[in-house]
Amino acid sequence: MDTLDWPPSVADLVRDLDLLRSKGWISIEERRLPALTRACARLNFVYASGDPDVEGLVRAAVGDLGNDELGRSAFALFGLDDTSRQLAMSFREEAAGRVMGISQRQFQRTRRSQVMQALARQIVARMTTRVPSVVSESYRSPFLEWHEKSWVRKGKTQAQEFESNLDFFSRELVPVFDLPEAAQLSEEQVREVLVLWLYNYLDFTVQLEVGPVNYVCQRIHDASFLDWLPVTSKDDALRIYTDEGGHAEMSNELSRRVQLFTGVKPFRIRPQFLVKLDELRRDRLPMERDFVTLLFVIVSETLITGTLSKLPSDATVQPSVRAVAADHASDERRHHAYFAQLLEMIWPRFPKPLRRRAVLLFPILLHAFLDLDREALRNILSRFPSVFREPDVIIANLITSTSVKRKLQESARPSISQLRKAGVLDEAKAIEVFEAAGFSIGRRHETEYRRQSGAAHHPVQGLRGQLS
């Protein structure tokens, strides 16, 4: 939705509210409510389709009036429950008057205008109050020492020579070696598998970082996207953008050096996680595509994979490979902290229908990243046809194996922990959705403790809005 001139006046809002009161939710067309539509855009009351969530805005403003006479009367006047929303205007006015202890006629003459004026003023107050300041005060930048610690600012060039007796990847991180057929591989073939696995890791890094991750960072830095975010967080998004370009460059350079040293040719494919992202974005409006991509990147940046956590410390691996992984992991710890906070800031602002869509998307996105890439596996196994005679059967068995499932659970744990912290798992049926997708959440969570103790999820809990 395009941003319009601001702010609509109290008189303009009263005019729209009066029309809404007379027509009711069933008959009204939101294009006939220009002031309320403008207020929705400003306050981020917008559906994923881009349409204004006028009812959500009115409900929020009524909630701001509180549970006193004015608030309860406004609730009745605008038919904000399933029963009264079906009623004709006269019956709603009668109910609103009854709250105040007066007749419908008295309500029309003396109090109706007061209720709508009060509601309009609450909407204007929302537009003029610095709601984002609550978010600004809660944001803690992970980039205060970025100039001193980021690889792109301080990192060394890849100067180490490769050693012929060291591997190019950690053997324990390559599930191909869990296959019984792998025992037939010669040592030279084992080393080739390790090189191919490294190529996949490096190429997938390039495609992820300069693709969706930097797309989202660019959008966040844009002043018109999530315009309520703290300026510091928007500046930090540009620092992540810079980091990710550096990660792509270091990965690409290492891949070229390994190819020259080993003579093993890489294969280029589109990673499975990007294929899945393409599917999820297809046939959606631009705003919805940004929503899906944002969640995709939050998942990717809050995962802590075995590659980044174990590869840097494996003494059997080439120092150059370990150094690149260590530098990447150091930067990604800051990125993890950033996107974990971002999720906590945006989640309470999503309206309920959008939160429900997100709950359904998160397990799909986790699988997109954590499931073994079938095409990449097939390309590796096909290099050794005398050993892996039926690649598709082997891949199917590997993907369903206990060890692979266990590693998937371990790798998903950091992201699921962040989803829990942000309140995602508090949504209705969220735990069932995740467990149906194969993720073990458990039966007792921090979310239950918070719910019982009444603790807030986050300082910005209760703010309302959506992507803009």
MARBA-832647 format. One record per residue: x, y, z of N, C-alpha, C in turn; residue in three letters. Coordinates in pm, whole numbers, plus 50000, padded with zeros to 5 digits. Atoms other than C-alpha are relative to their C-alpha. Layout:
BEGIN
XYZXYZXYZAla;...
***
This chain:
BEGIN
500854988250000500005000050000500885012350000Met;499234987850006501365034149910499705008750121Asp;500204990549892501885059450185499335012449946Thr;500754988450044499435088450157500335011950089Leu;499744988249921499415123950298499514998050143Asp;500305002049859499355125750678499895013350072Trp;500945010449959497645128450907498595003949961Pro;501394996150018493915126850838499515007150126Pro;500484992249886492085151251061498944992150078Ser;501075005949919489685142151339498685000849924Val;501264998350075486855156051122499894989949886Ala;500015009850109487855133850828499724986150053Asp;500195013349941487995103351052498574998450051Leu;501395000749954484625111451209499064997749883Val;500835001750119483135113950860500014985349955Arg;499915014150038484425079050775499334991050104Asp;500605008149894483375064851111498475000749996Leu;501454998550010479885078751064499434991649886Asp;500445008350113479615061850725500094985250037Leu;499845013849957480905029550873498904996050097Leu;501085002649904478405032051158498674997649929Arg;501305001150067475485036550919499924987949907Ser;500015011250096476495009950665500284986550065Lys;499635012649937477994983950898501114993049923Gly;498865007150060480834959850824499614991949877Trp;500425008850109478804938450586499905007749868Ile;500314992650123477894965750338501095009749957Ser;499064989250030480794990250356501104995349905Ile;498845002350085483474992050089501115009150049Glu;498944992449934486805002750232500555011349913Glu;499544989050085487615024149929499185012650023Arg;500834988349968484835047050052500395006050134Arg;499554995349869486745052850378501435005549987Leu;498644995550030489735073850263500825003750123Pro;499234996049882490715087950603500434987950082Ala;499645012149927490585054250776501034991849924Leu;499025007250081492495038850486501385006250016Thr;498744993149980495215065150524500574996950138Arg;499545003249864495375058750897500534985750008Ala;499535014050002495715021350834501404999149941Cys;498685000350064498675027450603501065005550094Ala;499034993749910500385050250853500324991150119Arg;499845007949877499865026651147500264985349972Leu;499655013850039500654994850951498894989950028Asn;501135009249994497174980150982499664996149857Phe;500095003850141497504962650648500094984949991Val;499945014450024496754927250539501154996749906Tyr;498935004350090499364906950351499665002949854Ala;500434997050137497314913550036500225014649964Ser;499844985850023497964950750079498745007950032Gly;501254993049969494354958950171500045005550143Asp;499994994349865493744981450474499174991550097Pro;500725007349895492684963950795499245010250085Asp;500764989549932490074989950891499414994750131Val;500595005449878488374967151139501044998550110Glu;498945001149901491684960051310500335013450063Gly;499724986649948492334997351343498905004750095Leu;501124995649915488855004451482500004992350131Val;499945008049877489164975851729501105005250093Arg;498894995149918492524989151846499645013350066Ala;500394987049945491145024351890498954998550109Ala;501015002749897488135011052081500704994550126Val;499245005249887490564991652299500725011150075Gly;499334988649936492455024152364499065008050089Asp;500984992949918489235039152499499804993350135Leu;500105007149874489295012552768498644993750021Gly;501225007349969486504993952940498975008750073Asn;500984991449936484645024353063498795001849908Asp;501254998150073481345037552929500225002949852Glu;499744996550140482775052852611500494988049920Leu;499455011650070484765021852518498964989349973Gly;501015010450017481904997452575498885004549905Arg;501024994750091479465020052393500494999749856Ser;499425000550135481815022952091500044985749948Ala;499965014250038482214985052089498634995649948Phe;501365003750041478424981052066499595007449873Ala;500424991850114477935009451816500564994849869Leu;499375004650123480354994651563499914984849981Phe;500265014250019479244958751611501264991549995Gly;498705006650000482594944151712499974985950060Leu;500055014349969481334909851812499174993149892Asp;500635007550109479944882251593498495002149993Asp;501454998349999476354888851700499605013949953Thr;500434986350028476114926651686500435004949862Ser;499564995350132478054930451358498944997249893Arg;501055003250096475044915051181498785009150015Gln;501204992249969472574939651337499915012849917Leu;500234987250066471044969751166500465011350091Ala;499474988649927472245004251270499165003350123Met;500864996049888469215011251491500184991050121Ser;499805009349890469794979951699501365002250066Phe;498684997349943473484988051741499985012850083Arg;500124987549924472625023251851499244997750130Glu;500765003149879470095009452097500904993350103Glu;499075006849909472784986652243501015009850058Ala;499044990049952475245015752264499365009050105Ala;500704991749903472645037052444499774992650130Gly;500275008049880471855008652683501244999750091Arg;498764999549921475515008552792500045012650085Val;499964987149930475055045152891498745002650083Met;501224998449921471665039853049499015009749941Gly;500914990750067469795060552789499354992949882Ile;500695005950114467415053852502500795002149872Ser;499354998350131468415050352139499885014549953Gln;500214986350047466915084452062500915009950074Arg;499114991449923468825101252346501454998149957Gln;498635002950044471995084052233500305007249869Phe;499814993350128471545097151877500205015050017Gln;500004985449985470975132751996501195005150081Arg;499064994349903473495136152277501354993050010Thr;498775007249971476165109052282500684993549878Arg;499425006950116476695093651937501215007549947Arg;498894991950051478855122251815501194999650095Ser;498925000649901480855121352137500814987349987Gln;499315012850014481665084552091500905000149877Val;499215000250123482845089351732501165010050007Met;498924990549980484865120351823501124993850084Gln;499015006249912486585101152102500794989349924Ala;499345010550077487345072251867500965006149899Leu;499134993350098488755095451599501235005850068Ala;498854994449929490965112651856501004989250042Arg;499105011049966492365078951965500844995949879Gln;499265003650122493325071251605501055010549970Ile;499034989350021494985105151565501134999150102Val;498985001449896496785099651896500994989049964Ala;499105010950042498185066851761500975004849892Arg;499134995250108499535085251457501015010350049Met;499114989449953501105113251656500884995650115Thr;499175005349892502425092851949501184992749940Thr;498805006550053505955080551898500074985750048Arg;499995014349966505125043651927501354993749970Val;498725006450027508415034251755501075002650106Pro;498994997449899510315049852045500114988550098Ser;499975011849913509345019352254500944989749940Val;499125009450069511044997751993501435005150003Val;498654994350003514015021551969500724997850132Ser;499385001549870514635019852341500364985550029Glu;499755014149973514534981852338501064994149908Ser;499055005750097516874977152041501435001550051Tyr;498605000249958520434967352132500854996049881Arg;499235002650122522794970151837501134990150027Ser;498865009249987525154940351796501235004949923Pro;498954995450090527364961951573500785011950055Phe;499304988749941528874986751818501504999449973Leu;498575001650030532344972551745500224994149861Glu;499955005950135531674963851383501285003849927Trp;498814995550071534564984551247501254992850048His;498825006749944536994966551476499954984949982Glu;500115014649995535624931051449499534993249872Lys;500535006750119533934924651115501124996249904Ser;498965004750092535904904750859500225009949888Trp;499864991250115535204929250579500785012650036Val;499234988449955536814956750791501434996550040Arg;498695003249944539744938450948500614987149945Lys;499595013450039539994904550776501254999649915Gly;498795002250080543174890950623499644993049870Lys;500205007250126543494878150270500344985250021Thr;499755014449990543634840550213501394997049946Gln;498605001550042547374835550211500574986150027Ala;499445013149963547794800550357500034990549880Gln;499885010250104549024773650124499234987550043Glu;500685012649970547054741250099501024989150030Phe;499145011149962548584710150256499424987149945Glu;500485012050071548344677350068499444989450093Ser;500455010449908547714656750381498755004050079Asn;501184995449926544724677050506498774999949911Leu;501275000550073541074674950409499495014149969Asp;500624987350035538964702250253498645002050067Phe;501254998749924535964695950478500044989850113Phe;500075009449888535114678450805499254987549957Ser;500635012550040534344642050741498714997450078Arg;501195002849918531854640651027498805008549958Glu;501094991450045529784668150860499444995949865Leu;500435004450133529334648950535499234986850014Val;500805012149976526444623850562500214989149896Pro;499695010350101527594605850247500814988850065Val;499145010049938530114588250468499264991350101Phe;500825008649916527304574250682499394988449921Asp;500565010550084526204553150387500884987550003Leu;499185012250002527314516650392500844998849873Pro;499255000650126528384520150028501295008150004Glu;498834991249994530884547050126501284992650039Ala;498825007849963533204520350266500794995549877Ala;499325004350123534014511349904500805011249934Gln;499274988750059535394546149827501484999050033Leu;498564999049975539134549049785500285013050074Ser;499654987749928540974575649986499975012049905Glu;500054989150097541304596549671498555004249972Glu;501424996850023537544594149612499395006950122Gln;500474993449878536884603549976500385014749997Val;499554986150005538954634949928499225007949894Arg;500794993150102537024643049611498605003350051Glu;501314997449941533714639749796500095012150093Val;499824988749908535044663850059500135013249925Leu;499844987950081536044688949793498645004149941Val;501324997050057532624686249627499055005650106Leu;500864995049892530904691349963500395014450035Trp;499564986249975533034722350021499485009349892Leu;500534991750110532074735749678498535003450024Tyr;501434997549973528394731649767499835010450109Asn;500124990749887528834749450097500365014349956Tyr;499554986850041530734778449938499055006349899Leu;500894994650103528454782349635498645003450059Asp;501284997249936525314780049847500115012750085Phe;499794987749923526794807050073499915012249910Thr;500044988750093527324830049776498585003049958Val;501364997950051523824824749642499045005050109Gln;500874995649890522174829449983500305014550039Leu;499644986949947524134860150092499705011349902Glu;500244989050095523964880849773498604999449942Val;501385001250046520434868349703499025004950105Gly;501084995849909517624868449962500485007750122Pro;499574993049879519704879550263500265014749971Val;499724986050029521004910950100498795007249941Asn;501244993750044517644917149935499225005250121Tyr;500734995949880516014918150279500735011350072Val;499254989149935518814939550423499795013249926Cys;500244988050079518344964050138498615005650026Gln;501364995749972514594965050202499905006350140Arg;500064994649865515064970350576500645013850005Ile;499334987049999517464998950510499175010749931His;500894990550068514855015150283499085006450104Asp;500784992849898513105041950490498514996849993Ala;501435002650014509685031950352499594986050043Ser;500305013949964509934995350459500154998650151Phe;499985000849854509034988350822500515013250058Leu;499484986649969509365025750873500015003350148Asp;499984997849856508805022751248501244994350067Trp;498795005649940512075003851301500965011250041Leu;499024990049959514785022851489501005002949889Pro;499034996250103517175041851264501274991750014Val;498785007949978520075023151424499874986149939Thr;500185013450056518584989751320500035000449848Ser;499934998650146518185002250964501465001949954Lys;498574998450032521835013150963500734986650014Asp;499375013049980522824979051100499694990449885Asp;500345008550116521004962350810500985002349886Ala;499024997050105523424980050575501374994050036Leu;498745006549958526344966750781499944985149971Arg;500155014350035524964931450741500154998249850Ile;499895000450147524614938150368501484999949959Tyr;498574999250031528314947450361500714987050039Thr;499425012849956529284916650565499724988849901Asp;500405011250085527334893350339500705000549864Glu;499214998850123529014907050029501414994950021Gly;498675005149968532324899750199500034984950012Gly;500055014749988531254864250284499914993549863His;500115005350135530274858349924501345000649929Ala;498714998550066533614871649803501024990250054Glu;499025009249941535684851050049499694985649959Met;500395013650040533694819749960500354997549854Ser;499705001350142534074825549588501514998649977Asn;498545000650016537824831749620500544986450044Glu;499545013049951538334800249827499644989049901Leu;500425010150097536364779649575500934999949879Ser;499104999150116538554792149290501384994250033Arg;498685004949960541754784449483500004984850013Arg;500085014649983540594749249572499954993149865Val;500115006050133539694742249211501364999649930Gln;498674999750061543154752949094500934989750063Leu;499105009149929544844731649360499644985449975Phe;500435014050007542774699849328499694995249858Thr;500435003950134541654700248964498604994349997Gly;501375005149994538194689049083499055011049955Val;500924989950052535494707148888498705000250082Lys;501274999049927532474720149078498824998649906Pro;501244999650079528894716348960499155011250056Phe;500804988649957526524745648975498524996349995Arg;501445002349996522934741149086499365011250081Ile;500724990849914520284763049239499664992650128Arg;500225007349875520144753349607498524997150023Pro;501365004349970517074735149728499235010650079Gln;500724990049920516284762849978499545011849915Phe;500434989250088516144788749699498884995449907Leu;501115005550080513954766149487498705000750082Val;501184999449913511564763749783499535014450018Lys;500384985949987511654801549831499285004749874Leu;500674996450125510764805949463498554995149999Asp;501355005749997507774782949511499105008050094Glu;500824992949901506574801649820499685014249957Leu;500224986250045506884835649652499135000749874Arg;500695000250129505244825149327498515003650017Arg;501424996150006501834840549243499545007950122Asp;500374991449889501934863949542500195014649961Arg;499824985750019501604901549554501395004050052Leu;498664995749955504874921049600500145000750150Pro;499944998849854504054928149963500094986250066Met;499975013549945503424891350032501344993349973Glu;498695005750032506654881749856501055005150098Arg;499064994549902508574905050086499804993750137Asp;500305006449872506834889950387500634986150006Phe;499445013650004507834854450284501535000650004Val;498554999150006511404865050205500575004650134Thr;499554995549868511734883150538500044988350098Leu;500015011649910510704851750730501094990149962Leu;498965008950051513034831050511501375004250054Phe;498694995049957515994853050603500134999450152Val;499955001349854515084853850973500384985750039Ile;499665014049972515214815850972501464997349965Val;498635003050043518474814450776501035006250093Ser;499024992849918520194839751002499954996150148Glu;500055004449860519074824451332500374985350015Thr;499515013749994520154789051242501495000150034Leu;498575001849975523504777351375500344985949953Ile;499755013150059524634749051149501314994150050Thr;498775006849962527294723351220501215005149925Gly;498874995250079529414737750943500695011750068Thr;499404988249939529934771151115500474997550143Leu;499635002349860530144756851467501144990050015Ser;499015010749985532404726551404501195001049905Lys;498934999750101534404732751087501225008050045Leu;498814992249964536664760351230500954993050096Pro;499155006449898537974737651507500494986149960Ser;499605013450045538604706051300501435000549948Asp;498574999450035542394701551288500344991749878Ala;499725008150119542104676651000499705007649871Thr;500434992250117540854704350767501045010949970Val;499084989750046542914728850562499845013050081Gln;500104987449925543744760650761499235011049926Pro;500724989750076542384782850480498494998050010Ser;501435002949990539014765350492499515003250139Val;500384997349861538914767250871499945014950027Arg;499964985549978539844804050864498795007049940Ala;501174994050064537094812950618498744996950081Val;501175003849921534524793550824499995007550133Ala;499934993049872535754809951147499635014849984Ala;500344985950024535564845251002498515001549972Asp;501424999750032532124837850863499174998450128His;500765002749877530924823751197500045011950095Ala;499884988549912532214854051388499025011049961Ser;500964990050048530184877851171498574995350021Asp;501385005149993527144855251175499455000250141Glu;500504998749863526944856651553499325013650020Arg;500644986949992526194893651521498715000249919Arg;501205000550084523724886951239498884992450072His;500985007949923522014860651455499335008950105His;500564991249896521584885951737499095010549940Ala;500814989750066520234911851495498644994549959Tyr;501275005150052517594890051331499144993950111Phe;500795004549885516564874751664499245011850060Ala;500694988049950515794909951788498945004949902Gln;500954995550101514104918751460498704992150011Leu;501195008349987511724889551500499205004250124Leu;500704995849879510904900551856499305013549982Glu;500604986950022510184935751733498794999449907Met;501064999850100507994926951436498834990950037Ile;501065010049976506024897351573498775006150067Trp;501214994449939503724917051807499245009549909Pro;500654990650090502954941151523499254993149886Arg;500755007450102501674914151291498574997950047Phe;501375003649963497874911451293499844984950004Pro;500175014449976496504877651387500004991649873Lys;499985008350122495834865051029501414998249943Pro;498655000850051499424872850932500864991250088Leu;499255008849909500824855951242499674985549971Arg;500385013850031498844825051149500724995149875Arg;499275003850122500384824950801501474997350031Arg;498595001749966503834828750953500234986850072Ala;499885012749928503274799351189500044988449902Val;500025010750100502464777550888501255000049913Leu;498824999050086505494790350696501294995850069Leu;498735002349933508194786750960500504985549989Phe;499485013750014508394748350960500444996849856Pro;499625002150140508504748450579501375006049973Ile;498724993250020511384773150585501124992750072Leu;498985007849929513264753150847500414987749919Leu;499695011750084513004722150629500765004149874His;499334995550122514074742250323501505001350023Ala;498584998249970517384749950495500674987450052Phe;499365010949926517994718750700499914986549931Leu;500075012750072516864690650472501204998749906Asp;498915002250095519664675150270499545003649859Leu;500324995650136519754689749920500094988049905Asp;500045012250081518664661049697500825001349871Arg;499294998350126520064675449376501515000450021Glu;498574999749969523434682749533500524986050032Ala;499615013849969523584647549676500074991549875Leu;500055008050122522614632549344501235002949912Arg;498844996550081525384651449167501294994050055Asn;498805005949939527984639149415500024984949981Ile;500045014650012526854602849415500204995549856Leu;499895003750141526674602549036501435000549949Ser;498574999850039530414609849019500664986450022Arg;499415012949965531004574849156498984988949973Phe;501065009650034528584551948969500314985650039Pro;499675013849964530504520249052499784997550150Ser;500215001349855530024527149425498545002250035Val;501404996549970526594543649437499154997049877Phe;500655004550123524634523749181498575004949984Arg;501384995150004521144536049271499885012850083Glu;499954987549922521514572449378498665004150062Pro;501304995449949517794580049415499544991650119Asp;500375008849889517174549849638500875003150122Val;499064997149891520264557649845499625013250069Ile;500354986949944519214594049889498724999050083Ile;501255001549927515694584349995500244993450136Ala;499695006949874517094560650260500795009050094Asn;499174991349917519634586150380499165010950067Leu;500794989049950517124614150420499074995750114Ile;500895005049895514854592550635500744992850113Thr;499225007149898517694578450845499945007150134Ser;500074994549864517774583451221501055010750023Thr;498924990449976521124601551219499725013449934Ser;500324987550069519984627250962498875007350071Val;501114993749927516734633451150500495006150130Lys;499474994749873518664637951474500775013049976Arg;499244987850030521014663351314499075011549961Lys;500974989650036518014682151173499425006350126Leu;500554994849874516534685451523501035009050070Gln;498944992349934519874697651662500205013549932Glu;499764987750074520314723351388498835009750010Ser;501194991449992516734736251420499855006650135Ala;500244995549862517014741851794500235015050021Arg;499814985549977518524777351786498865008449942Pro;501094992350060515854790251546498704998150078Ser;501235002649925513034773451737500045007350134Ile;499854992649875514394788752058499665014749980Ser;500314986050028514194823251899498515001949970Gln;501444999250028510674816451770499214999550130Leu;500685000949870509644806552121500145013150076Arg;499754987649927511234837652271499165011549947Lys;500774989250062509424860352024498504998250019Ala;501435002349978506064844552110499324992449888Gly;500615007150113505554825251785499294987350046Val;500585012649954504874792951972498825001950094Leu;501204997249921502204810352180498745000249915Asp;501174999450088499954811851875499224986950006Glu;500865011849995497014787951862500484989349904Ala;499625011750079498024753451735501425000749945Lys;498664998650055501594765351667500864987750030Ala;499185011549964503214736751856499594987849919Ile;500485011450082501014711451675500505001149856Glu;499524998050138502014726751339501464996049988Val;498575003250004505724723651418500234985050018Phe;499795014349975505434688351554499474991649884Glu;500495007150118503354677351255501035000549888Ala;498964998750103506264689651040501274992650038Ala;498865008349962508654667251233500965006450097Gly;499124993349904510134692051481499514997350142Phe;500365003449863510194680851841500095012650086Ser;500064987749922509074710352053499964996950149Ile;500155003349858508274692752381498665004650050Gly;501334997349947505264695652602499985011450101Arg;499994988849906506404721952848501075009749954Arg;499114990250060508014754052730500065012650084His;499944986749941509094788152836498695007549975Glu;501234993050034505944799852662498934997250104Thr;501005003349900503794781152913500325007050132Glu;499614993249878505804795653201499615014749993Tyr;500334985950016505384830853064498505002050010Arg;501444998450001501674825053013499454998950143Arg;500485001949864501234812753370500425011450092Gln;499474989749913503404839553525499545013949961Ser;500464987050047501984867653314501135008649948Gly;498874992150049505444878453199499815003549854Ala;500134995550139505604898152876501044993149915Ala;499045006050093507254883552571501155009549973His;499024990450048509084915552490499495013950032His;500474986549968508974952752570499005005849902Pro;500944994250096507014959552252498764991449985Val;501195008350008504384932852320498765008850003Gln;501254992650003500954946152234499955010549892Gly;500054990850112502024969651957499354993249883Leu;500765006150108499984964451647500455005649866Arg;499654994950133500744967251277500444988849910Gly;499625009850099502224949850982501015005849904Gln;499074995250102504614952350692499405011349920Leu;500464989250087504384983850490500965001749885Ser;
***
